[in-house]
């Protein structure tokens, strides 16, 4: 997205100073938001055994949490606009901490759905959106760097949360671990307290507030908010062919993206891998992801890849799908480590490109509305993907079918994007060419009559259709005739004679005979 100017913001961003402290707070909040649902899968086996539920039932915990985190974006945005990032982040941290504490006393899987999935997911949504918003207020020139540092929290937190959860599970059980994690999540409140709001009071705003009545000012703000809300709901996006193609491929990816993460530890345990080593696979994935995301951004910014970034996203999705399809071939910890590393590569590539590709398709003006629609629509495949994969494990009692299904769906989505993007680019070029031709025709029709009458004479190229062409070709014939050498000396270098009387031309035409017969009729018009 293009940076807003200082005039549009109404103040000058710090681009440093306390802003780096805010980035550190956002690093903590975003780290918990993106990694917590993945690291929580370490406890699923023990919870499943205690509550005697199926793999599909336990997968709903992570699915509801992820879907609520993404679907809560509009609610979080409203609260941030009304109260600011600091109180919303503190509220999100309190909700996350209390949800885990309440979940530790649960006696049914439904209790976990409500506490962890709904309340915890909504708290993570508050943390995520408030953190991203406050960074955009503190930074302008250095905003990409600030966002990149804050987003690094996701793989960093996943690296240490997965083994930490396994350690807590081994020593305190899942209920005691949830209590400790609830206390740990309260650090989001500390992170939120670092997000000091920016005071935007200026003399102009003070004078305006004095002149306008309080009721009129509040009504103006309410109308502005209503107009912004209406603008955000832009269903014209669905008439854009590129957006529809992107959306279909995106939905297919998210349907199969998170199920392998949810069941990776359990799959490793089924392959006779100890629990600590199984949990370390998520850390390996997060560690690789940490370096792949910025590396992919650098590669995507090169002059060779940038114009073809949509195909780069297709390649990343195909790479992901192939990794999952090959996962059932693993038969030990070493091969699972290789799978986790390649999984981290593919996962990091997709998430480094997915919003950049949307920006490339929609442009800076439509991007905010497009990303809102995409985020909301991603909730459905996120919600249904892991439970569907868990149902396959329940039916076949084998994790292989889970990875095959996810790999096939993601691979199909990647190939779909590749083929349809090629078609879209072809149609865009064809439509642009047709539009240019239409504009040229309209331009010719709108020209003044004087230019329209003069243009044909200037574009004539055939012999005998213009006076200048006639004179030049006539003199060429005269110069080539051996009986009239004296006239050849009067032809200039440019091929145009200086001046020839009308009578001389008529006599020369009669002397040339058949050579000049095409020009004899035309010569009567030369004066």
KOLLUM-893151 format. One record per residue: x, y, z of N, C-alpha, C, CB in turn. Coordinates in steps of 0.2 Angstrom, whole numbers, plus 5000, padded with zeros to 4 digits. Glycine has a CB too. Example, Ala and Ser with C-alpha at 12.3 -4.5 7.8 and 13.67 -1.06 7.14 Angstrom:
! KOLLUM-893151
506649725039506249785039506649845039505749785045 506449895035506849955036506450005039507049975029 
! end
This chain:
! KOLLUM-893151
500449945000500050005000500450065000499550005006 500250114997500650174997500650215003500450224991 501150245005501250285012500750345011501950295013 500450355017500050415017500550475018499550415022 500350535016500750595017500650615023500650645011 501150665026501050695032500450735033501650735034 500250765027499650805027499050765028499550845020 499050705025498450665026498350635033498450605021 498950625036498950595043498850655048499650565045 498950715046498850765051499350775056498250755055 499950745056500450755060501150725057500350715067 501650735060502350705057502450645061502850755058 502450585058502650525062503450525064502550455057 503550495070504150495073504750455069504150465080 504550395066504950355062505550335066505150395055 505450325072506050305077505850325084506650335075 506350335088506250355095505850305098505850425095 505250325102504850275105504450225101504250315109 504450245094504150195089504550125090504250225082 505150125091505450055091505250025097506250065091 505050055103504750025109504149995107504750075115 503750035103503050005101503149945096502750065097 503649945092503849885088503949825092504449905083 504349835098504449785102503849755105504949805108 503349795107502749775110502349745105502349835112 502349765098501949735093502249665091501949775087 502949655092503249595091503049545096504049605092 502849565102502649515107501849495105502649545114 501449545104500749535103500649495096500349605102 501049515091500949475085501249405085501249515079 501749395089502049335090501549285093502649335094 501249305098500749265102500149255097500549295108 499949305093499349295089499449245084499149365086 499949245080500049195075500349125077500549225070 500649125082501049055084500649015089501649075086 500249055093499949015099499448955097499549065103 499048965092498648915090498948855087498148935084 499548865084499948815081500348775087500548835076 500648815092500948775097500448745102501348825101 499848765102499348725106499248655104498748765106 499348635098499248575096499648515100499348565088 500148535103500548485107500148455112501148525110 499548485115499148465120498548425118498848515124 498448415111497848385109497848315110497848395101 498348275110498348205111498048185118499048175110 498348225123498148215130497448235131498548255135 497248295128496548315129496048265125496448385126 496248235120495848185116495748125120496148175109 496248105124496248045128495748055134496848015130 495848115137495448125143494648135141495648185146 494548165136493848185134493548125130493748255131 493948085127493748025123493348055117493247985127 493648105113493448135107493848105101493348205108 493548125096493848105089494348155087493348085084 494748135082495248185079494948245076495748145074 494348235073493948285070493748335076493348265066 493548305081493248345087493848395090492948305092 494348365091494948405094495248455089495548355096 495148445083495448495078494948555078495448455071 494348545080493948605080494248665085493248585082 494648645090494848695094495348745091495248655100 495748715087496248765083495848795078496848725080 495448765074495048795069494648855071494548745065 494248845077493848895079494248955081493348875085 494848945084495248995087495549035081495848965091 495749005075496049035070495449075066496348985065 494949045065494349075062494149135065493749025060 494049135072493849195076494349245076493749175083 495049225076495549275075495549315069496249245076 495349285063495349325057494649355056495349275051 494049325059493449355058493349415063492849305059 493749415068493649475073493949535071493949455079 494249535065494649595062494149655062494849585055 493549655059493149715059492949745066492549695055 492849695070492649715077493249755080492449655082 493849725080494449755082494649815079495049705081 494449825073494649895069494149945072494549885062 493549925073493049975076493350005083492349945077 493549955087493749965094494350015094493849905098 494849995089495450035089495350105087495949995084 494850115082494750175080494350225085494250175073 494050185089493650225095494050235101493050185097 494450185103494850195109495550195109494650135114 495850175103496550175102496850105103496850225107 497450095101497750025101497950005108498450035097 498150055113498350025119497849995123498650085123 497250025124496749985128496449925125496150035129 496449925118496249865114496749805115496149875107 497349825115497849765116497849745123498549795114 497749785128497749765135497149715136497749825140 496549735133495949695133496049635130495349735130 496349635124496549565121496949525125496849575114 497449545128497949505133497549475139498449555135 497049525142496649495147496249435145496249555150 495949445139495449395136495849335135495149415130 496449335132496849275131497049245137497449295127 497249275142497449245148496949215152497849305153 496349255153495749225156495449165152495249275157 495549165146495249105142495649045143495249125135 496249045144496648985146496548965153497449005144 496549015157496348995164495648955165496349055169 495148985161494548955161494548885158494049005158 494948885153494948815149495248765153495348825143 495748785158496048735162495548695167496648765166 494948725168494448695172493948665168494148745177 494048655162493448625158493448555158493648645150 492748535158492648455158492348435152492148445164 492348465146492048445140492448485134491248455140 492348455128492648485123492348545121492748435117 491648555122491248615121491548675125490548605122 491748655131492048705135492648735132492148675142 493048695129493648715126493548755120494148665124 493048735116492848775110492648845112492248745107 492248855117492048925119492648965122491448925124 493048935127493548975130494148985126493748935136 494448935123495048935119494848965112495448875118 494348935109494148955102493849025101493648905099 493349035105492949105104493349155108492249095106 493349145114493649205118494349215117493549185126 494749165117495449165116495649195109495849105117 495249165104495349195097495149265096494949145092 494649285099494449355099494949405102493749375102 495249375108495849415111496449415107496049385118 496649365103497149365098497049415093497349295096 496449415091496249465085496349535087495449455083 496149555094496249625096496949635096495949625103 497349585099498149605099498349615092498449545102 498149575087498449575080498349645077498249525076 497649665077497449725073497749785076496749725072 497649785083497949845087498649855086497749845094 499049805085499749815085499949835078500149745086 499649805072499749835066499549905065499349785061 499049925068498749995067499250045071498050005070 499450025077499950075080500550085076500050055087 500850035073501450045069501350085063501649975067 500750085060500650135055500650205057500050115051 500450215063500450285066501150315068499950285071 501550265070502250285072502750295067502450245077 502650255061503150255056502850275049503450185055 503250305045503050325038503550305033502850395037 504150325034504650315029504950245031505250365030 505050225037505250165039504750105041505750175045 504150125038503650075040503750005037502950105037 503949995031504149925029504649885034504449915022 505149925036505549895041505249875048506149935042 504849925050504549915057504049855056504149975059 503649855051503149795050503549725050502749805044 504049725046504449665045504749645052505049675040 504949685056505249665063504649645067505649725066 504149675067503549655071503249585069502949705071 503249575062502949515060503449455061502849515052 504049465062504549415064504349375070505249445064 503949405074503749375081503449315080503349425084 503049305074502749235073503149175073502349245066 503649175068504149115068504549115075504549115062 504749165077505149165083504849135089505449235085 504149155090503749135096503649055095503149175097 503549035089503348965087503948925089503148955080 504548955088505148915089505248895097505748955087 505048935101505148925108504448895112505448975112 503948915109503248895112503148825111502748935109 503348795106503148715105503548675110503348695097 504248685110504548645115504448665122505348655115 504248725124504048745130503348715132503948825131 502948715127502248675129502348605130501748685123 502848575127502948505128503248495135503448475123 503748535137504048535144503448545149504548585144 503048595148502548605153502048545153502148665151 501848515147501448455147501748395151501248435140 502348385150502748335154502748345161503448325151 502848405164502848415171502248435174503348475172 501748465171501148495174500548465171501148565174 500548425166499948405163499648465159499448385168 499048445155498848505151498448555155498348475145 498148535160497748585164498248635168497348545170 498748605171499248655174499648695168499748615178 499748665163500048705157499648765155500248655151 498948745155498548805153498548865158497848775152 498548845164498648895169499248945168498648865176 499848905167500448945166500448985159501048895166 500148955154500148985148499649055148499848945142 499149045153498649105154499049155157498149085158 499549145162499949195165500449225160500249165171 500649175155501149205150500849245145501449145147 500249235144499849275139499749345141499249245137 499749355148499649425151500149465149499549415158 500749445146501249485144501049535138501849445142 500449505135500149555130499949615133499649515126 499749615139499449675142500049725143499149665149 500649695145501249735146501449765139501849695149 501449725134501549745127501149805125501549695122 500449795127499949845125500149915129499349825127 500349905135500549975139501150015136500749955146 501549975131502050015128501850055122502549965126 501150045120500950075114500650145116500350025111 501050185117500850255119500450285113501450295122 499850315114499550345109499850415107498850365111 499850425100500050495098499550545099500250485090 499850605102499350655103499350695096499650705109 498750705093498750745087498450815088498350705082 498450845094498150905095498550965091498150925102 498251005087498551055084498151125085498651045076 498451175083498051245084497451245080498551305083 497551215074496951215070496351175072497151195063 496551115075496051075078495751105084496351005079 496151145088495851175094495351235092496351205098 495551275087495151325085494451295082495451365080 494551245078493951215075493451185080494151155070 493751155086493351125091492951185095493751085096 493251245095492951295099492351325095493451355100 492451335088491951365084491351315083492251375077 491451255082490951205081490551185087491151145077 489951185088489651155093489751085094488851165093 489751055100489950985102489450935098489850975110 488850955098488350905095488450905087487650925096 488650965084488750965077489450925075488851035075 489950935080490550895079490450815079491050915083 490050795084489950725085489550695079489550715091 489050735077488650715071489050705065488050765070 489550755064490050755058490450695058490450815058 490750675064491150615065490750555064491450615072 490150555066489650495065489550485057489050495069 489350535054489250535047489850505043489050595044 490450535045491050515042491250445043491650555045 491050415049491150345050490750305046491150325058 490050325046489650285042489850285034488950315042 490050345032490250345025490850295024490450415023 491350295028491950255028491650175028492450265033 491150165032490950095032490650075026490450085038 490250115023489950105016490450095011489450155014 490950135011491550125006491850065007492050185007 491950035013492349975014491949915011492449965021 491249925011490949865008490849875001490249855012 491349854997491349864990491249804986492049904988 490649784984490549724981490749724974489849704981 490949784971491249784964491849744963491349854962 492149724969492749684968492649624965493049674975 492049594966491849524964491749534956491249504967 491749584953491749594946492449594943491349654944 492949594947493649594945493849524944494149634950 494049504937494249434936494849414940494349424928 495349454940495949434944495849424951496449494943 495349464954495249454961494849384963494749514964 494449374958494049304959494549244958493549304954 495049254954495549194953495949194959495949214947 496149254961496549254967496249224973496849324969 495549244974495149214980495049144980494549254980 494949114974494849044974495449004975494649024966 496049024973496648994974496849004982497249024970 496649064984496849074991496449024996496649144993 495749024994495348974998495548904998494648984996 495748884992496048814992496648804996496148794985 497148854996497748845000497548845008498148904999 497148895010496948895017496548835020496648955019 496248795015495848735017496348685019495448715011 496948685016497448625018498048655021497648595011 498048715023498748745025498848725033498748815025 498348725037498448725044498348655047497948765048 497948605043497948535046498548505047497448505041 499048505042499648475044500048505050500148485038 499948565051500248595057499948565064500248665057 499248555063498848535069499048465071498148545068 499148425066499248345067499948325066498848305062 500448375065501148355064501448315070501548415062 501348345076501648315082501348245083501548355088 500648235082500348175083500548125078499548185083 500648145072500948105066501648075068500948135060 502048125071502748105073502748045078503148165075 502248055083502248005089501947945086501748035094 501547945081501347885078501847845074500747895073 502347885072502947855069503547835074503247905064 503347825081503747805086504347855087504147735084 504147915087504547975088504347995095504548035083 504848015100504648035107504348105106505348035111 503948115112503548175112503948245111503148175118 504548245115504948305114505248315107505548305119 505448265104505648265097505148285092506048205095 504548255094503948275089503748345090503348235091 503848375096503648445097504148495094503648465104 504848465093505348505090505248515083506048475092 504848475080504748485073504348545071504248425070 503948575075503648635075504148695075503048645080 504648685080505148735081505648735075505548715087 505748675072506148675066505748715060506348605064 505148695059504748735054504748805055504048705054 504648835062504648905063505348935062504448915070 505848895064506548925063506648935055507048875066 506548885051506648895044506148955041506448835040 505548955043505049005041505349075043504348995045 505749085048505949145051506449175045506349135057 506849135042507249165037507049165030507949125037 506549125029506249115022505849175020505849055021 505449205025505049255023505349315021504649275030 505849345024506249405022506649385015506749435027 506949325015507249305009506749305003507549235010 506149275004505749274998505549344996505049235000 505449395001505349464999505849494995505249505006 506549474997507049504993507049474986507749484996 506949404985506849374978506349404974506849304979 505749414978505149444974505249514972504549434978 505649544975505749614973506249624967506049654979 506549574965507049574959506649594953507449514959 507049614948506749634941506549584937507249684937 506749524939506549464935505949434938507149404935 505849434945505249404948504649454949505449374954 504849514950504349564951503749564946504649634952 503849564940503349564935502949504935503549584928 503249444937502949384937502749354944503349334933 502649404949502549384956501949334957502449444960 501449344952500849294953501049224951500249314948 501549214947501749144945502249124951502149144939 502549164954502949144960502549124966503349214962 501949154967501449124972501249064970500949174973 501049054963500848984961501448934962500648984954 502048944961502548904962502648884970503248934960 502548934974502548924981502048874984502548984985 501448884981500848844983500948764980500248864980 501248764974501348694971501948664976501648704964 502448704978502948674982502648644988503448724983 502248684991501848664998501548604997501348715000 501148594991500748534990501148474989500248544984 501648484985502148424984502448404991502648444979 502648444995502948425001502448385005503048495006 501748405006501248365009501148295006500648405010 501148294999501048234996501648184997500948244989 502248204998502748165000502848145007503448194997 502548185011502548165019502448095021502148215022 501948065018501747995020502347945019501147965016 502847965015503447925013503947925019503747945007 503847975024504347975029504247915034504248045033 504847895037504747835041505147845047504947775037 505447905049505847915055505947985056506447875054 506247995062506348065064506748105059506648075071 507248075056507648115052507248135045508248075049 506848095043506548115037505948165039506148055034 505648165045505248205047505548275048504848185054 506148285050506548345050506548375043507248335054 506748335038506748355032506148385029507048305027 505548345031504948375029504748435032504348315031 504848445039504748505043505148565040504948495050 505748555038506148605035505848625028506848585034 505648585024505348605017504648635018505348545013 504348605023503648635025503748705027503348595031 504248725031504348795033504548835027504948795038 504948805022505148845016504448865012505548805012 504048815011503448825007502948875011503148765005 502848865017502448905021502648975021502348875028 503248985022503549055023503549085016504249045025 503649055011503549085004502849105003503849034999 502349065004501649085003501449145007501249025004 501649145013501449205017501849265016501449185025 502449255013502749315011502549345005503549305011 502149315001501949334994501149344994502049284989 500749324999500049314998499749384998499749275003 499949435002499649495002499949544997499749525009 500649534995500949564990500649554983501749554990 500449494982500149474976499449504975500049394975 499049514981498449544981498549624980498049534988 499049654982499149724981499349734973499749744985 499749684970499949684963499249684959500349624962 498749644961498149634957497749694958497849574959 497649714964497049764965497349834965496749754972 497949844966498249914966498149944973497849964961 498450004975498450034981497750064983498950094982 497350084978496650104980496150054982496350144974 496149994979495649944981495949894986495449904975 496549904988496849844992496549844999497649864993 496449905002496149895009495549855009496049965012 495049875004494449835004494549765002493949875000 494949754998495049684995495349645001495549684989 495849665005496149625010495549615015496749665013 495149655016494549645021494149585019494149705022 493949585013493549535010493949465011493349545003 494549465009494949405009495049375016495649415005 495149425020495249395027494649365030495449455032 494049395029493449365031493249305028492849415030 493349295021493249235018493749175019493249255010 494249195022494749145023494549105030495449175025 494049135033493849105040493549035038493349145043 493149025033492748965031493248905030492348975025 493748915025494248855024494648845030494648875018 494848895034495148885040494748845045495448955043 494148865046493748825050493548755049493048865051 493548745042493348675040493948625038492848675034 494548655037495048615035495348565040495648655033 495548585046495748535051495248485053495948575057 494648505054494148455056494048405050493448485058 494048425044493948375039494548325038493848415032 495148355039495748315040495748265046496348355040 495448285051495348245057494848195056495148285063 494348205052493848155050494148095046493248185047 494648115042494948065038495348015042495448095033 495648045047496048005052495547955056496448045057 495047985058494547945061494247885057493947985064 494147905051493847855046494347795044493647885040 495047815043495547765040496047745045495847795034 496047785051496447775056497247775054496347705059 497347825049497947835046498047905045498047785040 498647935047498748005045498948015038499348025050 499147965034499347975027498848015023499547915024 498247995024497648015020497548095021497047985021 497748115027497648185029498148225025497848195037 498748205025499248245021499148235014499948215023 498948185011498748175004498148225002498548105002 497648225006497148275005497348345005496548265010 497748365010497948435010498448455004498348445017 498848405003499348414997498948414991499848354997 498448374990498148374983497748444982497648314983 497448464988497048524987497448584986496648544994 498048594990498448644989498848644982499048644994 499048584980499348574973498848604968499548504972 498148574968497648594964497548674963497048564965 497648704969497548774970498148814966497448794977 498748784967499348814964499248814957499948784967 499148754954499048744947498448784944498948674945 497948794948497348834946497648904945496748834951 497948934950498249004950498649014944498549014956 499148964942499548964937499248974930500048904937 498748924929498448924922497948984922497948864922 497549004927497149054927497449124927496649054932 498049134930498349194929498649204922498949194934 498849154919499049164912498549184908499349094910 497949154909497349174905497149244907496749124907 497149264913497049334915497449384912497049334923 498149374912498549414909498449424901499349394910 498249364898498149364891497549414889498049294888 497049404894496349444893496549514894495849414897 496949524899497049594901497449634895497449604907 497949604892498249624887497749634881498849584885 497349584879496849594874496449654875496549524873 496149654881495649714882496049784882495349704889 496649784884497049844884497149864877497649844888 497349814872497449834865496749854862497749774862 496249824863495549844861495349914863495049794862 495549924869495349994872495750044868495449994879 496450034867496850084864496650094857497550054864 496450044853496150054846495550094846496049984843 495150084851494450124852494650194853494050094857 495150204858495350274859495650314853495850274865 495950274849496250304843495750324838496750254840 495250274837494650294833494250354835494150234832 494150354842493850414844494250474843493650404852 494850474844495250534843495250554836496050514845 495250514831495150534824494450564822495250464819 493950534826493350564824493250634828492750514827 493550644833493550714836493950764834493650704844 494350754828494850804826494450854822495350764821 494750914822494450974818494350954811494751034819 493850984807493750964800494350994796493151004797 494751044798495251074794495851014794495551134797 495950984800496550934800496350874797496650924807 495650864797495450804793495450804786494750784795 495450874783495450884776496250884774495150944774 496650904778497350914776497750844777497650964780 497450804781497850744783497950694777497550704788 497350684773497450634767498050654762496850624763 498050724761498650744756499250734759498550814755 499350734765500050724768500250654769500050754775 499750604769499850534769499950504763499350504774 499850534757499850504750500550484749499550554745 500650424746501250404744501350374737501450344749 500750364734500750334727500950384722500150294726 501250364717501450414711500850444708501850384706 500850514707500350544703499750564708500050504698 499850554715499250574719499450644723499150524724 500050674722500250734725500650774721500550724732 500650844722501050884717501850874719500950954719 502050864725502750854726502950784724502850864734 502550734725502750674722502850674715502250614725 502350704712502350704704502950744701501650744702 503150794705503750834702504350794703503750904706 504450764709505050724710505050664705505050694717 504550624704504550564700504650594692503950524700 504350644691504450674684505150694682503950734683 505450724687506150744686506650684686506350794691 506450634690506850564689506750534682506550514694 506150544679506150514672506550564667505350514670 506450624668506850674664507550664665506650744666 507850654671508550644672508750584669508750644679 508350524669508550464666508550464658508150404669 508250514655508250514648508850544645507650554646 509250504641509850524638509750584633510250474635 509150594631509150654626509050724630508550644622 508950724636508850784640509350794646508150794643 510050784644510450794650510550864653511150774647 510250914650510350984653509950994659510251034647 509350954659508850964664509150924671508150934663 509550874670509750834676510250874680510150774673 510550934677510950974681510551014686511451014677 509951024684509551074688509151034694509051104684 509350974695509050934701509450944707508850864699 509150964713509550964719509650904722509251014724 510050904727510250834731509650804734510750854736 509150844736508550824739508150794734508250874743 508250794728507750764723507250814721507550704726 507250874723506650924721506950974717506350954727 506750984711507051034706506851104709506751034699 507351154708507251224710506651254707507851264709 506551264701505951294698505951274690505951374698 505451244688505351234681504751264678505351154680 504751304673504151334670503751284667504351384664 503051304667502551254665502651234658501851284666 502851284654502951264647503551214646503151334643 504051224650504651174649504451104651505251194654 504051104656503751034658503351004652503351034664 502951044649502451014644502950994638501951064642 503451034636503851014630504250954632504251064628 504450944638504850884640504450824640505250894647 503850834642503350774642503250744635502750794646 503150794631503050774624503650744621502850834619 504250764623504950734621505050664624505450774622 504850654630504950594633504550534630504850594641 503950554628503550504625503250454630503950454620 503250384629502850344633503150344640502950274630 503750364641504050354648503650404653504750384648 503450464651503050504655502350504654503350574654 502050464650501350454649500950464655501150394645 501150424661500650434667500650504670500950384672 501150544668501150604671500950664667501850624673 500750644660500550704656499950734658500550674648 499450694660498850714662498850764668498350664663 499350734672499450774679499750844678499750734684 500150844673500550904672500150974671501050904667 499550964668499151014666498951054672498550994662 498951024678498751054684499251084688498451004689 499951084686500451114689500551194687501151084688 500551234692500651304690501251334693500051344693 
! end
